[in-house]
Structures are given as structure tokens and as C-alpha cells.
């Protein structure tokens, strides 16, 4: 199979779909790989590294999309990329379609088969291709929040961990999943006073066992959420509903009641955001202020550390890319129902129920969509 890797064009996005190591794995199995010139610069991999791995270098994204049977990316295709997709082609990348009707329409019109990293599952019904970036984003959320708390960045002028004789900052993490756990690890390590809210008692039990008295665990109710958010110095929004828009848990009224210089970091912004006052920002202009509260809502947080992020992502995606290349999209999904759960667009239809519901569209059953390929 001919696999294409275009350069990412979302603002300040320096990750790449395949590392040279992954390319070598694919070419050694008899596949052809075409990589756009400069695609790997952000991870320290120049064109020669890709040539040595067996790839052909293309001058433009148009060359990559025109040739490839399987396109492997990181971020959702931008409008100019969506226009280059075609019927019979497979796209494998993060999509986050629920809050993005324009992207959904273009993908439906393209006729391409679109498999989303964020809805591929495993035996435990976890999300193995979302997890590596969730780990990065959770850790980065604390770094970003700590920086935003500095007075020079509009914050209250607090050191997250304080110093002897001066209290440390109060950090509230909403959601105890992969993002939340990694945010907690960083915040606890820096000496902050950390509280996590979740509605799953087993999640709270596991976090309490891991972090002990360094972490306060609270069952999430409307009253508890409001009380903790309003009193927090830093709030991390770490909720996830597979395939669907994130629930708006932090209201505008809560934000107005927070102290001036407090900080909100909305890691769920890719799925529409978990705070009513959230809107997507970029690494070049990451924050804005609403009612005195600093908001950090960068939609591709792991893109700031592209080397770490790309290699972590490839560790998880490569087995699926290999299966798609070896077997073709249809057979790969027939053989692996967990990969099939990643199917979001096929046969001109939305195939992920949560995405269809969020967009107000009908969905085609995955098995029927796979049969139609």
C-alpha cells in the first residue's frame, strides 16, 4: 500500500503522522511511503532521515494526497486538505468531529473513509490512541496553568507550590481520567494543594490509593463543583465523553465568582470545551481574560512538545497503521472491532453515534459501513 504523510498545517502544529522509525517499519514490510518535504522538521527529522528509512519525498501536500491510498496525520484535516481527499482513500488521524460541522460535511462529501484516533478502543473499552496525548496534555496543563498564574501573564502572582510559610496554590482537577491523573501527578509533585472531582467512585478510589493524603478526592455534584471551582486558584478541565462534545461543567456564573487572577485550563477544548467561557486559542496567543480569570484553551496542547508527542503517539498508532496497510481498511476493521470503533465517516455517512447525535445527523451502523467499503 502507498501511505502518505503530509506536513501538518494547523497553526503552530509541529507533530508529524509517522516518525522515520515507523516509516522504516512500514517499508520493511513492502509498503511505499511518501512524505511531504519538511514534515518531520518539528521532531528533528529532516528529509534525509526519511529517505534513509525508505520514504519518497514529495514537494507538496497535493502530491501526497494525490498518490496516497492511506493518509496518516496528527490533527484534523484543515479545509484545504479536506478538499484533496477522495473516494476510496482512507484517512487516519484525530478528527474531533462533534463540535466541527464544517469538517464533518467536507469529509462526508469527500467519499473518503475516515478513522479517528480518539474513538479507537481496546479490550477494556479505553481509548489507546487518545491516551498518549492525554498524558502529555495533562502534564502540560499544570505547566501552562503555573505560568498563567504568574503576574506577568495576567495571573494572581502565585507560585504553584508556595514556599515555607506561604500557602501553595489550590488546584482543582475536574475529571480523574488519563488527563486528570497526569495533571494531578504534576501538581502534587510541585507541592500544590490538589483536589479532584469525578463521578466514578472506582476512579476516586484508585487516585486516592496512588496519591494518598497529597490528594483530596471529591464525588462530583453540582454543589461540590461550584464550591471548589470558585475557591480555586487553578482549575483543570479534564472531562471526556467518547466522540461527543464535552459537557459544559464550569458555568459563566462560576467564572464571575472566581478570584481575579485565577486560571482555567480547558483541556477538553478539542471537543468543544468544558467551560461556558472557553474558546479555542493557539500556542502563539494562548490566553485571554474573562471577568478577571485567565483562560488557557489551546486546541492542540501536545503540539508544543512535538518530539515527545509524536514518538509517544507513534508507539500507539503504528500497530493500527500496519494493519491498515497490510490488510486494507475494510479487512483491518473486520478483523479488529476496536479499530472499527474508530470509524467516524464512511460510505457518505457518519458512523460514530455520539458524533451523529452532536451534529443532529443520522448515523450508519459501523458494521454496515464496513460492509459497504
C-alpha positions in Angstrom: 0.0 0.0 0.0 1.1 3.6 -0.6 1.0 5.6 2.6 1.1 9.4 2.6 2.3 11.7 5.4 1.6 15.4 4.7 3.1 18.3 6.7 0.7 19.4 9.4 -0.7 22.9 8.7 -2.8 23.7 11.7 -1.3 26.8 13.4 1.8 26.0 15.5 1.4 22.3 14.9 4.8 20.6 14.6 4.0 17.0 15.1 4.0 14.5 12.2 2.0 11.4 11.4 4.9 9.0 11.1 8.4 9.0 12.6 11.3 7.8 10.5 11.3 4.6 12.7 7.7 4.0 11.8 8.3 4.6 8.1 11.2 2.0 8.2 8.8 -0.5 9.8 6.3 0.0 7.0 8.8 0.0 4.1 10.4 -3.1 5.5 7.0 -4.8 5.1 6.9 -3.9 1.5 4.8 -0.8 1.6 5.6 2.5 -0.1 5.6 5.7 2.0 5.5 9.3 0.6 6.4 12.1 3.0 6.0 15.8 2.3 9.3 17.7 2.4 9.8 19.3 5.8 7.1 17.2 7.5 9.4 16.0 10.3 11.4 19.2 11.0 9.5 19.8 14.2 10.6 16.4 15.6 14.2 16.9 14.5 13.8 14.5 11.5 14.9 16.1 8.1 14.1 14.7 4.7 17.3 12.7 4.6 16.2 10.8 7.7 13.0 9.8 5.9 14.8 8.8 2.7 17.1 6.6 4.8 14.0 4.9 6.2 12.8 4.2 2.7 10.4 7.0 2.1 10.0 9.1 -1.1 9.9 12.8 -0.5 7.2 14.9 -2.2 7.4 18.7 -2.7 3.7 19.5 -1.8 0.8 18.2 0.1 -1.1 17.9 -3.1 1.5 15.3 -4.3 1.0 13.3 -1.1 -2.8 13.3 -1.2 -2.9 12.5 -4.9 -0.7 9.5 -4.5 -1.7 8.0 -1.2 -4.2 5.3 -0.5 -3.8 5.8 3.2 -3.1 9.3 4.6 -1.7 9.3 8.2 -1.8 12.7 10.0 -2.0 14.0 13.6 -4.6 16.8 13.6 -7.9 17.1 11.9 -7.6 18.0 8.2 -7.9 21.7 7.5 -10.3 22.9 4.8 -7.6 22.9 2.1 -6.6 19.3 3.0 -10.2 18.1 3.1 -10.6 19.3 -0.5 -7.8 16.9 -1.6 -9.4 13.8 -0.1 -11.1 11.5 -2.5 -13.4 8.4 -2.6 -11.6 5.2 -1.9 -8.9 6.9 0.2 -8.5 6.2 3.9 -7.7 9.0 6.4 -6.3 8.0 9.8 -5.9 10.9 12.3 -7.5 12.8 15.2 -10.8 14.2 13.9 -12.9 15.6 16.9 -15.9 16.0 14.7 -18.6 16.6 17.3 -18.0 20.4 17.6 -17.0 20.8 13.9 -19.9 20.5 11.5 -17.9 22.1 8.6 -15.3 19.4 8.8 -17.9 16.7 9.1 -19.7 18.0 5.9 -16.4 18.1 3.9 -15.4 14.6 5.0 -18.9 13.3 4.1 -18.7 15.0 0.7 -15.2 13.6 0.0 -16.3 10.0 0.0 -13.1 9.1 2.0 -13.1 6.5 4.8 -12.1 8.5 7.9 -10.9 6.7 11.1 -10.4 8.8 14.2 -7.7 8.1 16.7 -9.9 9.4 19.5 -12.6 6.7 19.2 -10.4 3.6 18.6 -10.9 1.3 21.7 -9.1 -1.6 23.4 -10.2 -4.7 25.3 -11.0 -2.5 28.4 -13.1 -0.1 26.3 -10.3 2.5 26.9 -9.0 4.9 24.2 -5.4 3.8 23.5 -4.7 6.3 20.8 -6.1 9.2 22.8 -4.2 8.2 25.9 -0.6 9.2 24.9 -1.7 12.7 24.0 -3.9 12.9 27.1 -0.9 12.1 29.2 1.1 14.9 27.5 -1.9 17.4 27.8 -2.5 16.6 31.4 1.1 17.3 32.3 1.3 20.4 30.2 -1.9 21.7 31.7 -0.1 22.2 35.0 2.9 23.8 33.3 0.6 26.1 31.4 -1.5 26.9 34.5 1.5 27.6 36.7 2.8 30.0 34.1 -0.5 31.7 33.7 -0.7 32.3 37.4 2.4 34.5 37.2 1.6 38.2 37.4 3.4 38.9 34.2 0.9 36.6 32.4 -2.2 38.2 34.0 -2.4 35.8 36.9 -2.7 36.3 40.6 1.1 36.2 41.1 1.1 32.8 42.8 3.8 30.2 42.9 2.0 26.9 42.5 3.9 25.1 45.3 4.3 28.1 47.5 7.3 28.4 49.8 7.7 27.6 53.6 5.5 29.9 55.5 3.3 30.8 52.4 0.4 28.6 51.3 0.7 26.8 48.0 -2.0 27.3 45.3 -5.3 25.4 45.2 -5.6 23.3 42.1 -8.9 21.7 41.2 -9.0 18.9 38.5 -12.3 18.1 37.0 -12.2 14.5 35.8 -9.9 11.8 37.0 -9.2 10.0 33.7 -5.9 10.0 31.9 -5.7 13.8 31.6 -6.7 14.3 35.2 -4.3 11.7 36.6 -1.4 13.2 34.8 -2.3 16.7 35.8 -2.6 15.5 39.4 0.8 13.9 39.3 2.4 17.2 38.1 0.5 19.4 40.6 1.2 17.1 43.5 4.9 16.9 42.5 5.1 20.7 42.6 3.6 20.9 46.0 0.2 22.4 45.2 -3.0 21.6 47.2 -4.9 19.4 44.8 -8.5 18.3 44.7 -10.0 16.0 42.0 -13.7 15.7 41.2 -15.2 12.6 39.4 -18.5 10.8 39.4 -16.9 7.3 39.3 -16.1 6.0 42.8 -13.7 3.4 41.5 -11.7 6.2 39.8 -11.6 8.2 43.0 -10.5 5.0 44.9 -7.7 4.4 42.5 -6.4 8.0 42.7 -6.7 8.0 46.5 -4.6 4.8 46.6 -2.0 6.3 44.4 -1.6 9.8 45.8 -2.7 9.3 49.4 -3.1 12.3 51.6 -1.5 14.6 49.0 -4.8 14.5 47.0 -8.3 15.3 48.1 -10.9 13.2 46.2 -14.5 14.5 45.9 -17.5 12.9 44.3 -18.7 15.4 41.7 -22.1 17.1 42.4 -23.2 20.5 41.2 -22.8 21.9 44.7 -19.3 20.5 45.3 -18.2 21.5 41.8 -19.3 25.1 42.3 -17.8 25.4 45.7 -14.4 24.1 44.7 -14.1 25.9 41.4 -15.0 29.3 42.9 -12.3 28.8 45.6 -9.6 27.5 43.3 -6.5 29.3 42.0 -6.1 26.9 39.1 -8.9 24.7 37.5 -8.1 22.0 35.0 -11.0 20.9 32.8 -10.2 17.2 32.1 -13.6 15.7 31.2 -14.1 13.4 28.2 -17.2 11.8 26.6 -16.1 9.5 23.8 -16.8 11.0 20.5 -19.2 13.6 21.9 -19.0 17.3 22.8 -17.6 17.9 26.3 -20.2 18.9 28.9 -20.2 22.5 30.0 -19.5 22.0 33.7 -18.0 25.3 34.6 -20.6 28.0 34.1 -20.1 31.7 33.3 -21.6 32.4 36.8 -18.9 30.3 38.4 -16.2 32.2 36.5 -17.6 35.5 37.6 -17.4 34.4 41.2 -13.8 33.3 41.0 -11.0 35.5 42.3 -9.3 37.9 40.0 -6.1 36.3 38.6 -7.4 32.7 38.9 -6.7 30.4 35.9 -8.8 28.0 33.9 -7.1 25.4 31.6 -9.6 23.7 29.4 -8.0 20.5 28.1 -11.4 19.5 26.6 -11.4 22.4 24.1 -10.8 20.0 21.2 -14.3 18.5 22.0 -15.9 21.9 22.4 -14.6 22.8 25.9 -15.9 22.0 29.4 -16.4 25.7 30.4 -19.0 28.1 29.1 -16.4 30.8 28.8 -13.9 28.7 26.8 -13.0 29.3 23.2 -10.1 27.8 21.2 -6.7 29.6 21.3 -3.3 28.9 19.8 0.2 28.4 21.1 1.1 31.9 19.6 -1.8 33.5 21.6 -2.7 31.0 24.2 -4.7 33.0 26.8 -7.4 35.5 27.2 -9.2 37.0 30.3 -12.9 36.8 31.1 -14.2 38.5 34.3 -10.6 38.7 35.6 -10.0 35.0 35.1 -7.2 33.9 32.8 -8.3 31.2 30.3 -5.8 28.8 28.6 -7.6 26.9 25.8 -5.1 25.8 23.3 -6.7 23.2 21.0 -3.5 21.3 20.3 -1.6 21.4 23.5 0.8 18.5 22.8 1.9 20.3 19.6 4.1 22.5 21.8 6.3 19.4 22.6 6.2 17.8 19.1 9.2 15.4 19.6 7.8 13.9 22.8 4.3 13.8 21.5 5.0 12.4 18.1 7.1 9.5 19.4 4.5 8.7 22.1 1.7 8.8 19.6 3.5 6.6 17.1 4.1 4.0 19.8 0.4 3.5 19.9 -0.7 4.2 16.3 1.9 2.1 14.5 0.2 -1.3 15.0 -3.0 0.1 13.6 -1.3 1.8 10.7 0.5 -1.5 9.9 -2.8 -3.4 10.0 -4.5 -0.9 7.7 -1.5 -1.1 5.3 -1.2 -4.9 5.3 -4.9 -5.7 5.0 -6.6 -2.6 3.6 -9.1 -0.6 5.7 -12.1 -2.9 5.2 -10.3 -6.2 6.2 -8.4 -4.5 9.0 -11.7 -3.3 10.6 -13.4 -6.7 10.0 -10.5 -8.4 11.9 -10.3 -5.8 14.7 -13.6 -4.4 16.1 -11.6 -2.0 18.2 -10.1 -0.3 15.1 -13.6 -0.4 13.6 -14.8 1.7 16.6 -12.6 4.4 15.3 -14.6 4.7 12.1 -16.3 8.1 12.0 -17.1 8.7 8.4 -17.6 6.1 5.6 -19.9 5.4 2.7 -21.0 9.0 2.8 -22.4 8.7 6.3 -21.4 9.4 9.9 -20.8 6.1 11.7 -20.0 7.2 15.3 -23.3 7.6 17.2 -22.1 10.3 19.6 -20.8 12.4 16.7 -24.0 12.0 14.7 -26.1 13.0 17.8 -23.9 16.0 18.4 -24.3 17.1 14.8 -28.0 16.3 14.6 -27.5 13.7 11.9 -28.4 10.1 11.4 -25.7 7.5 11.7 -24.9 4.4 9.7 -24.0 1.3 11.8 -20.3 0.6 11.7 -20.8 -3.0 10.5 -23.0 -1.8 7.6 -20.5 0.9 6.8 -17.6 -1.5 6.7 -19.6 -3.9 4.6 -20.1 -1.1 2.1 -16.4 -0.3 1.7 
